[in-house]
């Protein structure tokens, strides 16, 4: 996906980018490649693939949820900033918090935010399980999202505790989405969310399958969740 195709594909979804936003994406790509030589941020480093599989794919969360308002968004395990930084570029009104367990990635994100001149972003170096139990963050966010972090049964335990009641948990998934959803039913119910919407689509050009689940939080998450670091992954709620 070249820049022109990127612009057109987003316009088809009602998202128009300014020259400044396009310049931010261009600089994001350059910084990603530069830092990737020092540390492993991504296996995808050619421009067409980054624009399609990282930038466009990240922004697809906004196709199914209204992000145009002033909202607090938490991205759990964002790695190199996906999906939250592309969303922040498109929707500067978002107040973004990224939590990641690796300090080297936090260093990259700090420099990225500085170079892109992003406001209202903060980066928290923590395990998601500890973050979700921290009173400063627990049930504080309008939207919690994650991409390529864990299976849905595990991901829900890492994300939902940080979500406000009536907020949205947006889970971005690939081709195994239906199986993950079937496995996660008990976890989702226990943690206090219900499925609001499910959208399956194909990325432009290469036609790989994606599913975006949008869940609504209907009750507070029981205090015991998330459990201690590593436990959700070893023994998912079932």
C-alpha positions as YAML, in Angstrom:
chain: A
units: angstrom
residues:
- id: 1
  name: UNK
  ca: [0.00, 0.00, 0.00]
- id: 2
  name: UNK
  ca: [1.64, 3.24, -1.10]
- id: 3
  name: UNK
  ca: [0.80, 6.62, 0.42]
- id: 4
  name: UNK
  ca: [-1.78, 7.44, -2.26]
- id: 5
  name: UNK
  ca: [-3.57, 4.12, -1.74]
- id: 6
  name: UNK
  ca: [-3.44, 4.71, 2.04]
- id: 7
  name: UNK
  ca: [-5.07, 8.15, 1.63]
- id: 8
  name: UNK
  ca: [-7.77, 6.78, -0.70]
- id: 9
  name: UNK
  ca: [-8.55, 3.73, 1.45]
- id: 10
  name: UNK
  ca: [-9.05, 5.93, 4.51]
- id: 11
  name: UNK
  ca: [-11.13, 8.45, 2.57]
- id: 12
  name: UNK
  ca: [-13.47, 5.61, 1.60]
- id: 13
  name: UNK
  ca: [-14.02, 5.10, 5.35]
- id: 14
  name: UNK
  ca: [-14.65, 8.80, 5.95]
- id: 15
  name: UNK
  ca: [-11.19, 9.65, 7.33]
- id: 16
  name: UNK
  ca: [-9.42, 12.52, 5.55]
- id: 17
  name: UNK
  ca: [-5.79, 13.20, 6.41]
- id: 18
  name: UNK
  ca: [-4.13, 16.63, 6.40]
- id: 19
  name: UNK
  ca: [-0.61, 17.29, 5.10]
- id: 20
  name: UNK
  ca: [0.57, 17.44, 8.71]
- id: 21
  name: UNK
  ca: [-0.92, 14.03, 9.50]
- id: 22
  name: UNK
  ca: [0.67, 12.51, 6.38]
- id: 23
  name: UNK
  ca: [4.02, 13.98, 7.42]
- id: 24
  name: UNK
  ca: [3.56, 12.39, 10.86]
- id: 25
  name: UNK
  ca: [2.96, 8.97, 9.31]
- id: 26
  name: UNK
  ca: [6.03, 9.40, 7.09]
- id: 27
  name: UNK
  ca: [8.20, 10.30, 10.10]
- id: 28
  name: UNK
  ca: [6.67, 7.43, 12.12]
- id: 29
  name: UNK
  ca: [7.74, 5.00, 9.40]
- id: 30
  name: UNK
  ca: [11.30, 6.41, 9.31]
- id: 31
  name: UNK
  ca: [11.70, 6.29, 13.09]
- id: 32
  name: UNK
  ca: [10.31, 2.76, 13.21]
- id: 33
  name: UNK
  ca: [12.90, 1.56, 10.69]
- id: 34
  name: UNK
  ca: [15.72, 3.48, 12.40]
- id: 35
  name: UNK
  ca: [14.95, 2.10, 15.88]
- id: 36
  name: UNK
  ca: [14.29, -1.38, 14.51]
- id: 37
  name: UNK
  ca: [17.99, -1.65, 13.65]
- id: 38
  name: UNK
  ca: [18.80, -1.27, 17.36]
- id: 39
  name: UNK
  ca: [16.00, -3.36, 18.84]
- id: 40
  name: UNK
  ca: [13.31, -5.74, 17.61]
- id: 41
  name: UNK
  ca: [10.14, -3.66, 17.21]
- id: 42
  name: UNK
  ca: [8.66, -5.30, 14.11]
- id: 43
  name: UNK
  ca: [9.43, -7.87, 11.42]
- id: 44
  name: UNK
  ca: [7.66, -5.61, 8.90]
- id: 45
  name: UNK
  ca: [9.90, -2.78, 7.71]
- id: 46
  name: UNK
  ca: [9.16, -2.06, 4.03]
- id: 47
  name: UNK
  ca: [6.99, 1.01, 3.51]
- id: 48
  name: UNK
  ca: [4.05, -0.62, 1.63]
- id: 49
  name: UNK
  ca: [3.67, -3.31, 4.31]
- id: 50
  name: UNK
  ca: [4.01, -0.86, 7.22]
- id: 51
  name: UNK
  ca: [1.34, 1.40, 5.73]
- id: 52
  name: UNK
  ca: [-1.02, -1.54, 5.19]
- id: 53
  name: UNK
  ca: [-0.34, -3.98, 8.05]
- id: 54
  name: UNK
  ca: [0.51, -1.48, 10.77]
- id: 55
  name: UNK
  ca: [-0.96, 1.93, 9.96]
- id: 56
  name: UNK
  ca: [-4.15, 1.07, 8.04]
- id: 57
  name: UNK
  ca: [-4.80, -2.05, 10.12]
- id: 58
  name: UNK
  ca: [-4.47, -0.03, 13.35]
- id: 59
  name: UNK
  ca: [-6.82, 2.68, 12.13]
- id: 60
  name: UNK
  ca: [-9.47, 0.08, 11.25]
- id: 61
  name: UNK
  ca: [-10.60, 0.19, 14.90]
- id: 62
  name: UNK
  ca: [-12.07, 3.61, 14.10]
- id: 63
  name: UNK
  ca: [-14.23, 2.20, 11.29]
- id: 64
  name: UNK
  ca: [-16.49, 0.61, 13.92]
- id: 65
  name: UNK
  ca: [-16.34, 3.03, 16.85]
- id: 66
  name: UNK
  ca: [-16.75, 6.81, 16.97]
- id: 67
  name: UNK
  ca: [-13.37, 8.17, 18.05]
- id: 68
  name: UNK
  ca: [-14.05, 11.77, 17.02]
- id: 69
  name: UNK
  ca: [-14.98, 12.85, 20.56]
- id: 70
  name: UNK
  ca: [-12.64, 13.67, 23.43]
- id: 71
  name: UNK
  ca: [-12.04, 10.21, 24.85]
- id: 72
  name: UNK
  ca: [-9.49, 8.44, 27.03]
- id: 73
  name: UNK
  ca: [-8.00, 5.43, 25.25]
- id: 74
  name: UNK
  ca: [-5.70, 2.81, 26.76]
- id: 75
  name: UNK
  ca: [-3.60, 0.54, 24.54]
- id: 76
  name: UNK
  ca: [-2.40, -2.60, 26.32]
- id: 77
  name: UNK
  ca: [0.90, -4.05, 25.08]
- id: 78
  name: UNK
  ca: [1.24, -1.61, 22.18]
- id: 79
  name: UNK
  ca: [4.79, -2.60, 21.27]
- id: 80
  name: UNK
  ca: [5.80, -0.10, 18.58]
- id: 81
  name: UNK
  ca: [2.60, 1.91, 19.15]
- id: 82
  name: UNK
  ca: [-0.05, -0.13, 17.35]
- id: 83
  name: UNK
  ca: [-2.95, 0.54, 17.22]
- id: 84
  name: UNK
  ca: [-2.96, 3.67, 19.43]
- id: 85
  name: UNK
  ca: [-0.40, 5.95, 17.75]
- id: 86
  name: UNK
  ca: [-1.92, 5.72, 14.24]
- id: 87
  name: UNK
  ca: [-5.33, 6.34, 15.88]
- id: 88
  name: UNK
  ca: [-3.91, 9.32, 17.78]
- id: 89
  name: UNK
  ca: [-2.49, 10.81, 14.57]
- id: 90
  name: UNK
  ca: [-5.90, 10.52, 12.90]
- id: 91
  name: UNK
  ca: [-7.84, 11.65, 15.98]
- id: 92
  name: UNK
  ca: [-5.74, 14.22, 17.90]
- id: 93
  name: UNK
  ca: [-8.64, 14.62, 20.36]
- id: 94
  name: UNK
  ca: [-7.83, 11.24, 21.95]
- id: 95
  name: UNK
  ca: [-6.05, 11.14, 25.31]
- id: 96
  name: UNK
  ca: [-3.86, 8.06, 24.92]
- id: 97
  name: UNK
  ca: [-2.21, 5.88, 27.56]
- id: 98
  name: UNK
  ca: [0.04, 3.05, 26.42]
- id: 99
  name: UNK
  ca: [1.13, 0.32, 28.82]
- id: 100
  name: UNK
  ca: [4.03, -1.94, 27.91]
- id: 101
  name: UNK
  ca: [6.24, -4.25, 29.95]
- id: 102
  name: UNK
  ca: [9.50, -3.53, 28.08]
- id: 103
  name: UNK
  ca: [11.31, -0.33, 28.95]
- id: 104
  name: UNK
  ca: [13.17, -0.22, 25.63]
- id: 105
  name: UNK
  ca: [9.84, 0.03, 23.81]
- id: 106
  name: UNK
  ca: [8.74, 2.81, 26.18]
- id: 107
  name: UNK
  ca: [11.94, 4.70, 25.27]
- id: 108
  name: UNK
  ca: [11.08, 4.38, 21.58]
- id: 109
  name: UNK
  ca: [7.52, 5.56, 22.16]
- id: 110
  name: UNK
  ca: [8.70, 8.57, 24.17]
- id: 111
  name: UNK
  ca: [10.98, 9.68, 21.35]
- id: 112
  name: UNK
  ca: [8.26, 8.95, 18.78]
- id: 113
  name: UNK
  ca: [5.72, 11.11, 20.63]
- id: 114
  name: UNK
  ca: [8.25, 13.91, 20.97]
- id: 115
  name: UNK
  ca: [9.27, 13.87, 17.30]
- id: 116
  name: UNK
  ca: [5.65, 13.63, 16.09]
- id: 117
  name: UNK
  ca: [4.68, 16.44, 18.51]
- id: 118
  name: UNK
  ca: [1.85, 14.38, 19.99]
- id: 119
  name: UNK
  ca: [-0.01, 15.89, 22.95]
- id: 120
  name: UNK
  ca: [-1.99, 14.07, 25.65]
- id: 121
  name: UNK
  ca: [-0.08, 10.80, 25.39]
- id: 122
  name: UNK
  ca: [1.56, 8.96, 28.28]
- id: 123
  name: UNK
  ca: [3.53, 5.75, 28.50]
- id: 124
  name: UNK
  ca: [3.43, 3.42, 31.47]
- id: 125
  name: UNK
  ca: [6.14, 0.82, 32.02]
- id: 126
  name: UNK
  ca: [4.24, -2.03, 33.69]
- id: 127
  name: UNK
  ca: [2.87, -5.51, 33.27]
- id: 128
  name: UNK
  ca: [-0.78, -5.32, 32.19]
- id: 129
  name: UNK
  ca: [-1.81, -7.37, 35.24]
- id: 130
  name: UNK
  ca: [-0.22, -4.85, 37.63]
- id: 131
  name: UNK
  ca: [-1.56, -1.90, 35.63]
- id: 132
  name: UNK
  ca: [-5.13, -3.23, 35.88]
- id: 133
  name: UNK
  ca: [-4.88, -3.48, 39.67]
- id: 134
  name: UNK
  ca: [-3.42, 0.03, 40.08]
- id: 135
  name: UNK
  ca: [-6.15, 2.37, 41.46]
- id: 136
  name: UNK
  ca: [-4.75, 5.21, 39.31]
- id: 137
  name: UNK
  ca: [-5.73, 3.31, 36.14]
- id: 138
  name: UNK
  ca: [-8.39, 0.77, 37.13]
- id: 139
  name: UNK
  ca: [-11.76, 1.46, 35.47]
- id: 140
  name: UNK
  ca: [-10.53, 4.87, 34.26]
- id: 141
  name: UNK
  ca: [-10.72, 4.62, 30.46]
- id: 142
  name: UNK
  ca: [-13.48, 5.18, 27.90]
- id: 143
  name: UNK
  ca: [-11.85, 2.75, 25.47]
- id: 144
  name: UNK
  ca: [-9.33, -0.04, 26.00]
- id: 145
  name: UNK
  ca: [-7.85, -1.74, 22.96]
- id: 146
  name: UNK
  ca: [-5.11, -4.16, 21.98]
- id: 147
  name: UNK
  ca: [-3.75, -5.78, 18.85]
- id: 148
  name: UNK
  ca: [-1.80, -9.03, 18.54]
- id: 149
  name: UNK
  ca: [-1.15, -9.39, 22.27]
- id: 150
  name: UNK
  ca: [-2.90, -12.60, 23.39]
- id: 151
  name: UNK
  ca: [-5.88, -14.85, 22.75]
- id: 152
  name: UNK
  ca: [-9.20, -13.16, 23.57]
- id: 153
  name: UNK
  ca: [-9.77, -15.16, 26.78]
- id: 154
  name: UNK
  ca: [-6.43, -13.85, 28.13]
- id: 155
  name: UNK
  ca: [-6.63, -10.43, 26.50]
- id: 156
  name: UNK
  ca: [-9.96, -9.65, 28.16]
- id: 157
  name: UNK
  ca: [-8.45, -10.16, 31.61]
- id: 158
  name: UNK
  ca: [-5.56, -7.83, 30.71]
- id: 159
  name: UNK
  ca: [-7.80, -5.09, 29.26]
- id: 160
  name: UNK
  ca: [-11.25, -5.02, 30.82]
- id: 161
  name: UNK
  ca: [-10.20, -4.10, 34.41]
- id: 162
  name: UNK
  ca: [-8.91, -0.73, 33.12]
- id: 163
  name: UNK
  ca: [-12.21, 0.03, 31.36]
- id: 164
  name: UNK
  ca: [-14.95, 2.26, 32.77]
- id: 165
  name: UNK
  ca: [-18.45, 0.84, 33.11]
- id: 166
  name: UNK
  ca: [-20.23, 1.75, 29.82]
- id: 167
  name: UNK
  ca: [-16.85, 1.99, 28.08]
- id: 168
  name: UNK
  ca: [-15.77, -0.04, 25.03]
- id: 169
  name: UNK
  ca: [-13.23, -2.85, 24.83]
- id: 170
  name: UNK
  ca: [-12.09, -3.07, 21.20]
- id: 171
  name: UNK
  ca: [-10.26, -6.32, 20.39]
- id: 172
  name: UNK
  ca: [-8.52, -6.53, 17.00]
- id: 173
  name: UNK
  ca: [-8.16, -10.08, 15.75]
- id: 174
  name: UNK
  ca: [-7.13, -12.15, 12.73]
- id: 175
  name: UNK
  ca: [-8.51, -15.27, 11.08]
- id: 176
  name: UNK
  ca: [-8.93, -17.29, 14.32]
- id: 177
  name: UNK
  ca: [-11.39, -14.76, 15.78]
- id: 178
  name: UNK
  ca: [-14.43, -17.07, 15.88]
- id: 179
  name: UNK
  ca: [-12.54, -19.78, 17.81]
- id: 180
  name: UNK
  ca: [-11.15, -17.21, 20.22]
- id: 181
  name: UNK
  ca: [-14.60, -15.80, 20.84]
- id: 182
  name: UNK
  ca: [-15.99, -19.26, 21.63]
- id: 183
  name: UNK
  ca: [-13.18, -19.88, 24.15]
- id: 184
  name: UNK
  ca: [-13.58, -16.46, 25.78]
- id: 185
  name: UNK
  ca: [-17.30, -16.46, 26.61]
- id: 186
  name: UNK
  ca: [-16.84, -17.31, 30.32]
- id: 187
  name: UNK
  ca: [-14.01, -14.78, 30.72]
- id: 188
  name: UNK
  ca: [-15.98, -11.96, 29.09]
- id: 189
  name: UNK
  ca: [-19.04, -12.66, 31.26]
- id: 190
  name: UNK
  ca: [-16.94, -12.89, 34.44]
- id: 191
  name: UNK
  ca: [-15.09, -9.64, 33.72]
- id: 192
  name: UNK
  ca: [-18.30, -7.71, 33.00]
- id: 193
  name: UNK
  ca: [-18.48, -7.10, 29.24]
- id: 194
  name: UNK
  ca: [-20.99, -8.05, 26.55]
- id: 195
  name: UNK
  ca: [-20.50, -8.18, 22.79]
- id: 196
  name: UNK
  ca: [-21.91, -5.06, 21.18]
- id: 197
  name: UNK
  ca: [-20.71, -5.67, 17.63]
- id: 198
  name: UNK
  ca: [-18.50, -7.90, 15.51]
- id: 199
  name: UNK
  ca: [-17.05, -6.78, 12.17]
- id: 200
  name: UNK
  ca: [-15.16, -9.08, 9.83]
- id: 201
  name: UNK
  ca: [-13.42, -7.56, 6.81]
- id: 202
  name: UNK
  ca: [-10.39, -8.01, 4.57]
- id: 203
  name: UNK
  ca: [-7.38, -5.73, 4.37]
- id: 204
  name: UNK
  ca: [-7.16, -3.98, 1.00]
- id: 205
  name: UNK
  ca: [-4.78, -5.36, -1.65]
- id: 206
  name: UNK
  ca: [-3.64, -8.53, 0.13]
- id: 207
  name: UNK
  ca: [-7.10, -9.66, 1.35]
- id: 208
  name: UNK
  ca: [-6.05, -11.03, 4.75]
- id: 209
  name: UNK
  ca: [-8.94, -11.50, 7.16]
- id: 210
  name: UNK
  ca: [-9.48, -9.25, 10.18]
- id: 211
  name: UNK
  ca: [-12.17, -9.15, 12.86]
- id: 212
  name: UNK
  ca: [-12.84, -6.26, 15.22]
- id: 213
  name: UNK
  ca: [-14.90, -7.10, 18.32]
- id: 214
  name: UNK
  ca: [-16.54, -4.20, 20.15]
- id: 215
  name: UNK
  ca: [-17.59, -5.03, 23.72]
- id: 216
  name: UNK
  ca: [-19.51, -2.83, 26.19]
- id: 217
  name: UNK
  ca: [-18.75, -2.95, 29.90]
- id: 218
  name: UNK
  ca: [-21.98, -3.48, 31.82]
- id: 219
  name: UNK
  ca: [-20.71, -3.99, 35.37]
- id: 220
  name: UNK
  ca: [-17.59, -3.50, 37.46]
- id: 221
  name: UNK
  ca: [-14.87, -6.13, 37.15]
- id: 222
  name: UNK
  ca: [-14.46, -8.30, 40.28]
- id: 223
  name: UNK
  ca: [-11.49, -7.11, 42.36]
- id: 224
  name: UNK
  ca: [-9.55, -10.36, 41.97]
- id: 225
  name: UNK
  ca: [-9.01, -9.63, 38.24]
- id: 226
  name: UNK
  ca: [-6.53, -9.26, 36.72]
- id: 227
  name: UNK
  ca: [-4.68, -11.96, 38.60]
- id: 228
  name: UNK
  ca: [-0.92, -11.87, 39.23]
- id: 229
  name: UNK
  ca: [1.47, -11.48, 36.27]
- id: 230
  name: UNK
  ca: [1.65, -14.61, 34.12]
- id: 231
  name: UNK
  ca: [-1.41, -16.30, 35.64]
- id: 232
  name: UNK
  ca: [-3.97, -15.18, 32.99]
- id: 233
  name: UNK
  ca: [-1.80, -16.65, 30.25]
- id: 234
  name: UNK
  ca: [-1.14, -19.92, 32.09]
- id: 235
  name: UNK
  ca: [-4.71, -20.47, 33.28]
- id: 236
  name: UNK
  ca: [-7.26, -18.41, 31.33]
- id: 237
  name: UNK
  ca: [-10.71, -17.95, 32.89]
- id: 238
  name: UNK
  ca: [-12.90, -20.82, 31.67]
...
